[in-house]
Amino acid sequence: MANCLFPAGIEKVSGTLSKSTIVTSKGVITKRVIACVRNGKQKIYIREDKPRCTKPSAKEVAQRRTFGFCSSVSSMLVSKYHLGGAPKIKSLAYQAIKKRYVQCTERGMKPTPEFVIADIEAYAQLTPNDNPKSVLNKLKAYAEV
């Protein structure tokens, strides 16, 4: 990391200044020179992205699968009830979906998005006439139980 002084006009430059790619037998290595402004000072970083050397473990693959399913279904739930895009709302929907998804997978089921949403609607007693605030309260109560 270095402090840099650029000429007037480009003194607050940020982003990738240069990028080089090297192909090796183990994969592609990408080297980047990145500039950013922090605390009023221009900083330069050299970043090197290397390929992963090991395969993901079974636990990591399961975590990725869980995250992918739960995040996509929680987005469906948020849009269905017009809850908005605040991070706390998305997090609450994600927690409710994950709770139900984990319960299903522990029983050996492979749930579909429609099944999980319908199940949460039934357990949390959500109706199409609920306003977004009541939906959030019901989801919060469901996620905490």
Backbone as JSON Lines, residues from 0, in Angstrom:
{"i":0,"aa":"M","n":[0.85,-1.16,0.0],"ca":[0.0,0.0,0.0],"c":[0.9,1.23,0.0]}
{"i":1,"aa":"A","n":[0.5,2.21,-0.77],"ca":[1.29,3.43,-0.87],"c":[0.36,4.63,-0.94]}
{"i":2,"aa":"N","n":[0.83,5.76,-0.4],"ca":[0.1,7.01,-0.56],"c":[0.56,7.65,-1.86]}
{"i":3,"aa":"C","n":[-0.37,8.1,-2.66],"ca":[-0.04,8.63,-3.98],"c":[-0.61,10.03,-4.13]}
{"i":4,"aa":"L","n":[0.09,10.88,-4.84],"ca":[-0.41,12.2,-5.2],"c":[-0.53,12.24,-6.72]}
{"i":5,"aa":"F","n":[-1.76,12.37,-7.2],"ca":[-1.99,12.45,-8.63],"c":[-2.14,13.91,-9.04]}
{"i":6,"aa":"P","n":[-1.9,14.2,-10.32],"ca":[-2.07,15.59,-10.78],"c":[-3.53,16.02,-10.71]}
{"i":7,"aa":"A","n":[-3.74,17.34,-10.74],"ca":[-5.09,17.89,-10.66],"c":[-5.94,17.32,-11.79]}
{"i":8,"aa":"G","n":[-7.21,17.07,-11.48],"ca":[-8.12,16.5,-12.46],"c":[-8.33,15.02,-12.26]}
{"i":9,"aa":"I","n":[-7.28,14.33,-11.83],"ca":[-7.43,12.9,-11.56],"c":[-6.98,12.56,-10.14]}
{"i":10,"aa":"E","n":[-7.01,13.57,-9.26],"ca":[-6.51,13.34,-7.91],"c":[-7.38,12.4,-7.09]}
{"i":11,"aa":"K","n":[-8.62,12.22,-7.47],"ca":[-9.52,11.34,-6.72],"c":[-9.94,10.13,-7.57]}
{"i":12,"aa":"V","n":[-9.01,9.56,-8.3],"ca":[-9.31,8.41,-9.15],"c":[-9.53,7.17,-8.28]}
{"i":13,"aa":"S","n":[-10.46,6.31,-8.71],"ca":[-10.67,5.07,-7.98],"c":[-11.04,3.97,-8.97]}
{"i":14,"aa":"G","n":[-10.72,2.75,-8.6],"ca":[-11.02,1.61,-9.45],"c":[-9.76,0.88,-9.86]}
{"i":15,"aa":"T","n":[-9.9,0.01,-10.83],"ca":[-8.77,-0.78,-11.31],"c":[-7.96,0.04,-12.3]}
{"i":16,"aa":"L","n":[-6.67,0.23,-11.98],"ca":[-5.8,0.99,-12.87],"c":[-5.19,0.1,-13.93]}
{"i":17,"aa":"S","n":[-4.82,-1.11,-13.55],"ca":[-4.29,-2.05,-14.53],"c":[-4.64,-3.47,-14.09]}
{"i":18,"aa":"K","n":[-4.7,-4.36,-15.08],"ca":[-5.06,-5.75,-14.81],"c":[-4.26,-6.62,-15.75]}
{"i":19,"aa":"S","n":[-3.61,-7.65,-15.21],"ca":[-2.9,-8.61,-16.05],"c":[-3.31,-10.01,-15.64]}
{"i":20,"aa":"T","n":[-3.42,-10.87,-16.63],"ca":[-3.85,-12.24,-16.41],"c":[-2.75,-13.19,-16.85]}
{"i":21,"aa":"I","n":[-2.44,-14.16,-15.98],"ca":[-1.42,-15.15,-16.27],"c":[-2.09,-16.52,-16.21]}
{"i":22,"aa":"V","n":[-1.94,-17.31,-17.27],"ca":[-2.52,-18.65,-17.31],"c":[-1.43,-19.64,-16.92]}
{"i":23,"aa":"T","n":[-1.69,-20.43,-15.87],"ca":[-0.75,-21.44,-15.41],"c":[-1.41,-22.82,-15.48]}
{"i":24,"aa":"S","n":[-0.67,-23.83,-15.14],"ca":[-1.23,-25.18,-15.15],"c":[-2.27,-25.36,-14.04]}
{"i":25,"aa":"K","n":[-2.19,-24.57,-12.99],"ca":[-3.13,-24.67,-11.87],"c":[-4.35,-23.78,-12.06]}
{"i":26,"aa":"G","n":[-4.34,-22.92,-13.04],"ca":[-5.48,-22.04,-13.28],"c":[-5.03,-20.66,-13.71]}
{"i":27,"aa":"V","n":[-5.94,-19.71,-13.62],"ca":[-5.69,-18.34,-14.06],"c":[-5.39,-17.48,-12.84]}
{"i":28,"aa":"I","n":[-4.28,-16.74,-12.9],"ca":[-3.92,-15.79,-11.85],"c":[-4.12,-14.39,-12.4]}
{"i":29,"aa":"T","n":[-4.86,-13.57,-11.68],"ca":[-5.13,-12.21,-12.11],"c":[-4.49,-11.23,-11.14]}
{"i":30,"aa":"K","n":[-3.65,-10.32,-11.65],"ca":[-3.04,-9.29,-10.83],"c":[-3.68,-7.96,-11.19]}
{"i":31,"aa":"R","n":[-4.1,-7.22,-10.14],"ca":[-4.74,-5.93,-10.36],"c":[-4.04,-4.87,-9.52]}
{"i":32,"aa":"V","n":[-3.96,-3.66,-10.08],"ca":[-3.53,-2.49,-9.34],"c":[-4.79,-1.66,-9.14]}
{"i":33,"aa":"I","n":[-5.17,-1.47,-7.88],"ca":[-6.45,-0.83,-7.56],"c":[-6.18,0.45,-6.79]}
{"i":34,"aa":"A","n":[-6.89,1.52,-7.18],"ca":[-6.79,2.8,-6.49],"c":[-8.11,3.1,-5.81]}
{"i":35,"aa":"C","n":[-8.03,3.71,-4.64],"ca":[-9.24,4.14,-3.94],"c":[-8.89,5.33,-3.05]}
{"i":36,"aa":"V","n":[-9.93,6.05,-2.65],"ca":[-9.74,7.2,-1.76],"c":[-10.36,6.86,-0.42]}
{"i":37,"aa":"R","n":[-9.55,6.93,0.64],"ca":[-10.04,6.69,1.99],"c":[-9.48,7.77,2.92]}
{"i":38,"aa":"N","n":[-10.37,8.32,3.71],"ca":[-9.98,9.38,4.65],"c":[-9.26,10.53,3.95]}
{"i":39,"aa":"G","n":[-9.71,10.82,2.73],"ca":[-9.12,11.94,1.99],"c":[-7.78,11.65,1.35]}
{"i":40,"aa":"K","n":[-7.28,10.43,1.47],"ca":[-5.98,10.08,0.88],"c":[-6.18,9.05,-0.22]}
{"i":41,"aa":"Q","n":[-5.39,9.21,-1.27],"ca":[-5.4,8.26,-2.38],"c":[-4.54,7.07,-2.0]}
{"i":42,"aa":"K","n":[-5.09,5.87,-2.13],"ca":[-4.35,4.65,-1.8],"c":[-4.26,3.76,-3.03]}
{"i":43,"aa":"I","n":[-3.18,3.03,-3.15],"ca":[-2.99,2.07,-4.24],"c":[-2.73,0.71,-3.61]}
{"i":44,"aa":"Y","n":[-3.44,-0.3,-4.11],"ca":[-3.28,-1.67,-3.64],"c":[-2.92,-2.56,-4.81]}
{"i":45,"aa":"I","n":[-2.15,-3.57,-4.56],"ca":[-1.89,-4.61,-5.55],"c":[-2.59,-5.86,-5.05]}
{"i":46,"aa":"R","n":[-3.48,-6.36,-5.88],"ca":[-4.28,-7.52,-5.49],"c":[-4.01,-8.65,-6.47]}
{"i":47,"aa":"E","n":[-3.81,-9.84,-5.92],"ca":[-3.53,-11.0,-6.76],"c":[-4.59,-12.07,-6.46]}
{"i":48,"aa":"D","n":[-5.38,-12.41,-7.45],"ca":[-6.4,-13.44,-7.31],"c":[-5.84,-14.75,-7.85]}
{"i":49,"aa":"K","n":[-5.78,-15.74,-6.97],"ca":[-5.27,-17.05,-7.35],"c":[-6.41,-18.05,-7.33]}
{"i":50,"aa":"P","n":[-6.33,-19.1,-8.14],"ca":[-7.39,-20.12,-8.09],"c":[-7.31,-20.91,-6.79]}
{"i":51,"aa":"R","n":[-8.43,-21.45,-6.42],"ca":[-8.51,-22.26,-5.22],"c":[-7.74,-23.57,-5.44]}
{"i":52,"aa":"C","n":[-6.97,-23.98,-4.43],"ca":[-6.15,-25.19,-4.56],"c":[-6.91,-26.46,-4.17]}
{"i":53,"aa":"T","n":[-7.9,-26.32,-3.29],"ca":[-8.62,-27.49,-2.81],"c":[-10.07,-27.44,-3.27]}
{"i":54,"aa":"K","n":[-10.67,-28.6,-3.34],"ca":[-12.09,-28.65,-3.67],"c":[-12.91,-28.29,-2.45]}
{"i":55,"aa":"P","n":[-14.08,-27.71,-2.65],"ca":[-14.94,-27.39,-1.51],"c":[-15.35,-28.66,-0.78]}
{"i":56,"aa":"S","n":[-15.4,-28.57,0.54],"ca":[-15.81,-29.73,1.33],"c":[-17.32,-29.94,1.18]}
{"i":57,"aa":"A","n":[-17.79,-31.09,1.63],"ca":[-19.22,-31.38,1.56],"c":[-20.02,-30.38,2.39]}
{"i":58,"aa":"K","n":[-19.47,-29.97,3.53],"ca":[-20.14,-28.99,4.38],"c":[-20.27,-27.65,3.67]}
{"i":59,"aa":"E","n":[-19.19,-27.23,3.0],"ca":[-19.21,-25.96,2.27],"c":[-20.19,-25.99,1.11]}
{"i":60,"aa":"V","n":[-20.24,-27.1,0.41],"ca":[-21.2,-27.24,-0.69],"c":[-22.63,-27.17,-0.17]}
{"i":61,"aa":"A","n":[-22.88,-27.81,0.97],"ca":[-24.22,-27.77,1.58],"c":[-24.58,-26.35,2.01]}
{"i":62,"aa":"Q","n":[-23.61,-25.62,2.57],"ca":[-23.86,-24.24,2.97],"c":[-24.16,-23.36,1.76]}
{"i":63,"aa":"R","n":[-23.44,-23.58,0.67],"ca":[-23.69,-22.8,-0.55],"c":[-25.08,-23.1,-1.11]}
{"i":64,"aa":"R","n":[-25.45,-24.37,-1.09],"ca":[-26.77,-24.77,-1.58],"c":[-27.87,-24.15,-0.73]}
{"i":65,"aa":"T","n":[-27.69,-24.21,0.6],"ca":[-28.67,-23.62,1.52],"c":[-28.79,-22.12,1.28]}
{"i":66,"aa":"F","n":[-27.66,-21.44,1.17],"ca":[-27.69,-19.99,0.96],"c":[-28.36,-19.64,-0.37]}
{"i":67,"aa":"G","n":[-28.02,-20.35,-1.43],"ca":[-28.62,-20.07,-2.73],"c":[-30.13,-20.25,-2.72]}
{"i":68,"aa":"F","n":[-30.58,-21.34,-2.14],"ca":[-32.02,-21.59,-2.08],"c":[-32.72,-20.54,-1.23]}
{"i":69,"aa":"C","n":[-32.21,-20.32,-0.03],"ca":[-32.88,-19.42,0.92],"c":[-32.89,-17.97,0.42]}
{"i":70,"aa":"S","n":[-31.81,-17.52,-0.19],"ca":[-31.79,-16.13,-0.66],"c":[-32.75,-15.92,-1.82]}
{"i":71,"aa":"S","n":[-32.84,-16.89,-2.74],"ca":[-33.77,-16.72,-3.85],"c":[-35.23,-16.79,-3.38]}
{"i":72,"aa":"V","n":[-35.54,-17.7,-2.46],"ca":[-36.91,-17.83,-1.97],"c":[-37.29,-16.63,-1.11]}
{"i":73,"aa":"S","n":[-36.34,-16.11,-0.32],"ca":[-36.66,-14.93,0.49],"c":[-36.93,-13.73,-0.4]}
{"i":74,"aa":"S","n":[-36.25,-13.61,-1.52],"ca":[-36.55,-12.54,-2.47],"c":[-37.96,-12.69,-3.03]}
{"i":75,"aa":"M","n":[-38.36,-13.93,-3.31],"ca":[-39.72,-14.18,-3.79],"c":[-40.75,-13.77,-2.73]}
{"i":76,"aa":"L","n":[-40.47,-14.12,-1.48],"ca":[-41.4,-13.8,-0.39],"c":[-41.5,-12.29,-0.18]}
{"i":77,"aa":"V","n":[-40.38,-11.6,-0.22],"ca":[-40.37,-10.14,-0.04],"c":[-41.16,-9.46,-1.16]}
{"i":78,"aa":"S","n":[-40.96,-9.91,-2.38],"ca":[-41.68,-9.28,-3.49],"c":[-43.17,-9.65,-3.48]}
{"i":79,"aa":"K","n":[-43.51,-10.86,-3.03],"ca":[-44.91,-11.27,-3.01],"c":[-45.74,-10.42,-2.05]}
{"i":80,"aa":"Y","n":[-45.16,-10.08,-0.9],"ca":[-45.89,-9.3,0.1],"c":[-45.5,-7.81,0.1]}
{"i":81,"aa":"H","n":[-44.73,-7.38,-0.88],"ca":[-44.35,-5.97,-1.05],"c":[-43.73,-5.41,0.23]}
{"i":82,"aa":"L","n":[-42.73,-6.1,0.74],"ca":[-42.14,-5.73,2.02],"c":[-41.05,-4.67,1.9]}
{"i":83,"aa":"G","n":[-40.55,-4.41,0.71],"ca":[-39.49,-3.44,0.55],"c":[-38.13,-4.1,0.54]}
{"i":84,"aa":"G","n":[-37.09,-3.28,0.37],"ca":[-35.76,-3.85,0.21],"c":[-34.79,-3.53,1.33]}
{"i":85,"aa":"A","n":[-35.27,-3.14,2.5],"ca":[-34.37,-2.84,3.6],"c":[-33.62,-4.1,4.04]}
{"i":86,"aa":"P","n":[-32.34,-3.96,4.4],"ca":[-31.56,-5.14,4.8],"c":[-32.17,-5.92,5.96]}
{"i":87,"aa":"K","n":[-32.77,-5.24,6.93],"ca":[-33.37,-5.96,8.06],"c":[-34.56,-6.8,7.6]}
{"i":88,"aa":"I","n":[-35.32,-6.3,6.65],"ca":[-36.48,-7.04,6.14],"c":[-36.01,-8.27,5.38]}
{"i":89,"aa":"K","n":[-35.0,-8.1,4.53],"ca":[-34.47,-9.24,3.78],"c":[-33.87,-10.28,4.72]}
{"i":90,"aa":"S","n":[-33.19,-9.81,5.76],"ca":[-32.59,-10.72,6.73],"c":[-33.66,-11.51,7.47]}
{"i":91,"aa":"L","n":[-34.74,-10.84,7.84],"ca":[-35.83,-11.51,8.54],"c":[-36.48,-12.57,7.65]}
{"i":92,"aa":"A","n":[-36.73,-12.23,6.39],"ca":[-37.31,-13.2,5.46],"c":[-36.35,-14.38,5.26]}
{"i":93,"aa":"Y","n":[-35.06,-14.09,5.14],"ca":[-34.06,-15.14,4.97],"c":[-34.06,-16.09,6.18]}
{"i":94,"aa":"Q","n":[-34.12,-15.53,7.38],"ca":[-34.12,-16.36,8.59],"c":[-35.33,-17.29,8.63]}
{"i":95,"aa":"A","n":[-36.49,-16.75,8.27],"ca":[-37.7,-17.58,8.28],"c":[-37.6,-18.7,7.25]}
{"i":96,"aa":"I","n":[-37.12,-18.38,6.05],"ca":[-36.97,-19.39,4.99],"c":[-35.94,-20.44,5.41]}
{"i":97,"aa":"K","n":[-34.82,-19.98,5.95],"ca":[-33.76,-20.92,6.33],"c":[-34.25,-21.88,7.42]}
{"i":98,"aa":"K","n":[-35.0,-21.35,8.37],"ca":[-35.51,-22.2,9.44],"c":[-36.34,-23.35,8.86]}
{"i":99,"aa":"R","n":[-37.23,-23.03,7.95],"ca":[-38.11,-24.06,7.37],"c":[-37.31,-24.99,6.45]}
{"i":100,"aa":"Y","n":[-36.37,-24.44,5.69],"ca":[-35.56,-25.25,4.78],"c":[-34.73,-26.27,5.57]}
{"i":101,"aa":"V","n":[-34.12,-25.84,6.66],"ca":[-33.3,-26.74,7.47],"c":[-34.18,-27.85,8.07]}
{"i":102,"aa":"Q","n":[-35.38,-27.47,8.53],"ca":[-36.28,-28.48,9.09],"c":[-36.62,-29.54,8.03]}
{"i":103,"aa":"C","n":[-36.87,-29.1,6.81],"ca":[-37.22,-30.04,5.74],"c":[-36.04,-30.93,5.36]}
{"i":104,"aa":"T","n":[-34.85,-30.36,5.22],"ca":[-33.7,-31.16,4.81],"c":[-33.27,-32.13,5.9]}
{"i":105,"aa":"E","n":[-33.46,-31.78,7.16],"ca":[-33.14,-32.7,8.25],"c":[-34.05,-33.93,8.22]}
{"i":106,"aa":"R","n":[-35.25,-33.77,7.69],"ca":[-36.19,-34.89,7.57],"c":[-36.0,-35.67,6.28]}
{"i":107,"aa":"G","n":[-35.03,-35.26,5.48],"ca":[-34.76,-35.97,4.23],"c":[-35.58,-35.49,3.05]}
{"i":108,"aa":"M","n":[-36.3,-34.4,3.19],"ca":[-37.1,-33.86,2.1],"c":[-36.26,-32.93,1.25]}
{"i":109,"aa":"K","n":[-36.64,-32.76,0.0],"ca":[-36.02,-31.77,-0.86],"c":[-37.1,-30.75,-1.22]}
{"i":110,"aa":"P","n":[-37.18,-29.67,-0.43],"ca":[-38.3,-28.73,-0.61],"c":[-38.16,-27.88,-1.86]}
{"i":111,"aa":"T","n":[-39.3,-27.49,-2.4],"ca":[-39.35,-26.56,-3.52],"c":[-39.65,-25.17,-2.97]}
{"i":112,"aa":"P","n":[-39.34,-24.12,-3.73],"ca":[-39.64,-22.77,-3.25],"c":[-41.12,-22.57,-2.93]}
{"i":113,"aa":"E","n":[-41.99,-23.11,-3.77],"ca":[-43.42,-22.94,-3.56],"c":[-43.86,-23.62,-2.26]}
{"i":114,"aa":"F","n":[-43.3,-24.81,-2.0],"ca":[-43.64,-25.54,-0.78],"c":[-43.23,-24.75,0.46]}
{"i":115,"aa":"V","n":[-42.01,-24.22,0.45],"ca":[-41.5,-23.5,1.62],"c":[-42.33,-22.24,1.88]}
{"i":116,"aa":"I","n":[-42.64,-21.49,0.82],"ca":[-43.44,-20.28,0.99],"c":[-44.83,-20.63,1.5]}
{"i":117,"aa":"A","n":[-45.46,-21.64,0.92],"ca":[-46.79,-22.04,1.37],"c":[-46.76,-22.52,2.82]}
{"i":118,"aa":"D","n":[-45.72,-23.23,3.18],"ca":[-45.59,-23.73,4.55],"c":[-45.43,-22.58,5.54]}
{"i":119,"aa":"I","n":[-44.6,-21.61,5.19],"ca":[-44.41,-20.44,6.07],"c":[-45.7,-19.64,6.17]}
{"i":120,"aa":"E","n":[-46.4,-19.5,5.06],"ca":[-47.68,-18.78,5.08],"c":[-48.67,-19.47,6.02]}
{"i":121,"aa":"A","n":[-48.67,-20.79,6.0],"ca":[-49.59,-21.54,6.85],"c":[-49.19,-21.43,8.33]}
{"i":122,"aa":"Y","n":[-47.91,-21.64,8.63],"ca":[-47.47,-21.6,10.03],"c":[-47.5,-20.19,10.61]}
{"i":123,"aa":"A","n":[-47.14,-19.19,9.8],"ca":[-47.12,-17.81,10.29],"c":[-48.48,-17.14,10.14]}
{"i":124,"aa":"Q","n":[-49.43,-17.84,9.54],"ca":[-50.79,-17.37,9.33],"c":[-50.82,-16.08,8.51]}
{"i":125,"aa":"L","n":[-50.09,-16.09,7.4],"ca":[-50.08,-14.95,6.48],"c":[-51.25,-15.06,5.51]}
{"i":126,"aa":"T","n":[-51.88,-13.94,5.24],"ca":[-52.97,-13.9,4.28],"c":[-52.67,-12.81,3.25]}
{"i":127,"aa":"P","n":[-53.26,-12.91,2.05],"ca":[-53.02,-11.89,1.02],"c":[-53.51,-10.5,1.44]}
{"i":128,"aa":"N","n":[-54.41,-10.42,2.41],"ca":[-54.95,-9.13,2.85],"c":[-54.08,-8.44,3.89]}
{"i":129,"aa":"D","n":[-53.05,-9.12,4.4],"ca":[-52.18,-8.53,5.42],"c":[-51.39,-7.37,4.84]}
{"i":130,"aa":"N","n":[-51.24,-6.32,5.65],"ca":[-50.38,-5.22,5.22],"c":[-48.93,-5.6,5.52]}
{"i":131,"aa":"P","n":[-47.96,-4.92,4.89],"ca":[-46.55,-5.3,5.07],"c":[-46.1,-5.3,6.53]}
{"i":132,"aa":"K","n":[-46.61,-4.38,7.34],"ca":[-46.19,-4.31,8.74],"c":[-46.64,-5.55,9.51]}
{"i":133,"aa":"S","n":[-47.87,-6.01,9.28],"ca":[-48.33,-7.2,9.98],"c":[-47.62,-8.45,9.48]}
{"i":134,"aa":"V","n":[-47.29,-8.47,8.19],"ca":[-46.53,-9.6,7.65],"c":[-45.17,-9.68,8.34]}
{"i":135,"aa":"L","n":[-44.51,-8.53,8.51],"ca":[-43.21,-8.51,9.18],"c":[-43.31,-8.99,10.62]}
{"i":136,"aa":"N","n":[-44.34,-8.56,11.32],"ca":[-44.52,-9.0,12.7],"c":[-44.74,-10.51,12.78]}
{"i":137,"aa":"K","n":[-45.54,-11.04,11.86],"ca":[-45.81,-12.48,11.85],"c":[-44.55,-13.27,11.49]}
{"i":138,"aa":"L","n":[-43.77,-12.76,10.52],"ca":[-42.52,-13.42,10.16],"c":[-41.54,-13.41,11.31]}
{"i":139,"aa":"K","n":[-41.49,-12.28,12.01],"ca":[-40.58,-12.17,13.15],"c":[-40.96,-13.18,14.24]}
{"i":140,"aa":"A","n":[-42.25,-13.29,14.51],"ca":[-42.7,-14.26,15.52],"c":[-42.4,-15.69,15.07]}
{"i":141,"aa":"Y","n":[-42.57,-15.97,13.78],"ca":[-42.29,-17.31,13.25],"c":[-40.8,-17.63,13.34]}
{"i":142,"aa":"A","n":[-39.95,-16.66,12.99],"ca":[-38.5,-16.91,12.99],"c":[-37.96,-17.12,14.4]}
{"i":143,"aa":"E","n":[-38.59,-16.48,15.4],"ca":[-38.11,-16.59,16.78],"c":[-38.53,-17.88,17.46]}
{"i":144,"aa":"V","n":[-39.62,-18.49,17.02],"ca":[-40.14,-19.69,17.69],"c":[-39.23,-20.87,17.43]}
